[in-house]
Amino acid sequence: MQATPQTPPREFEFSDRDFEFLRKLVKEKAGIVLADHKRNMVYSRIARRFRALGLNRGEDYVALLAKPNSVELPELLNAITTNLTHFFRENHHFEFLAQQFSAGGRFNTADRIRVWSAGCSAGMEPYSIAMTLCEALENKARQVKILATDLDSTMLDRGREGKYRLDDVEAIPTAYKKKYLHITPHGAQVQTQLRQMIHYKLLNLMQQSWPLKGPFQIIFCRNVMIYFDKETQKVLVGKFAQLLQPGGFLIIGHSENVSGMHPNLKLIGRTIYEKS
Ligand SMILES: C[S@@+](CC[C@H](N)C(=O)[O-])C[C@H]1O[C@@H](n2cnc3c(N)ncnc32)[C@H](O)[C@@H]1O
């Protein structure tokens, strides 16, 4: 006979009702869909908030969040988001980026270079973009601006600081590490020049209007929309398409698919869409 799975004993009270409240709020505010099986994950992520706030019961946490303009809401969203990322993740996207900006590439002669990392997490994605662009452009003087946005303010702080553990920077090619990082036996920091190419901004993709100026040649929004439902993805894809210049590209994560969501976006490579 199979044993019934047991919920592990909990430090704090957390009822089905509390979970339902949080699930609805997170979907409404951040677009993130929390399936039933995410209950334990949600509990473990918010347990830190209970400790920080000195609370013992889910219903007290719910009451805090239910207040108008609750200051706990951004903290909840910071706690709930999945921030997994690494340097040169899904590397063929960076090979593609390099091709577009290298000699003979579509954007090699552009005077104004604008790339957006939407859902940039701790900065590894925008720094991978910055290193790739510097190499492709061979340090030719250009106006290069990389916009890096996220909903999670703690991730933006980490990105701005540009400090990483030595094992985090292992995925960076050795030549780039020498050129763009300051490495000590205790850790690594991205050099100031590279950090200055990136503008970190708080942006919730669910907010109605995005205070951003396009057009962008390339938008990276990788491993972010996977947490949203199809309807939300479609709205976002429409907004990305508007901000891309004709001939620009939207790049998404390997386990995502937005084919058919916008008439002007055509799949031209693995998870790479071109705007017509
Ligand atoms: C799994 S990480 C992906 C990071 C990076 N793009 C990569 O592929 O390595 C997802 C990021 O999306 C952010 N995110 C989730 N919902 C968001 C929203 N509604 N608006 C903006 N960013 C969001 C999270 O905070 C998190 O940093």
The ligand as a Gaussian input file, in Angstrom:
#p B3LYP/6-31G(d) Opt

LIG

0 1
 C       14.285000      32.853000     -14.147000
 S       14.760000      34.537000     -14.159000
 C       15.424000      34.699000     -15.799000
 C       16.618000      35.617000     -15.862000
 C       17.278000      35.757000     -17.214000
 N       16.402000      36.380000     -18.164000
 C       17.773000      34.429000     -17.722000
 O       17.151000      33.859000     -18.640000
 O       18.774000      33.916000     -17.209000
 C       13.166000      35.356000     -14.298000
 C       13.199000      36.824000     -13.898000
 O       11.961000      37.430000     -14.295000
 C       11.563000      38.348000     -13.293000
 N       10.109000      38.569000     -13.375000
 C        9.105000      37.735000     -13.033000
 N        7.920000      38.326000     -13.190000
 C        8.165000      39.567000     -13.660000
 C        7.340000      40.673000     -14.006000
 N        6.003000      40.617000     -13.908000
 N        7.937000      41.800000     -14.441000
 C        9.279000      41.873000     -14.548000
 N       10.122000      40.873000     -14.224000
 C        9.567000      39.728000     -13.774000
 C       11.998000      37.696000     -12.003000
 O       12.133000      38.624000     -10.951000
 C       13.320000      37.033000     -12.398000
 O       14.427000      37.822000     -12.077000

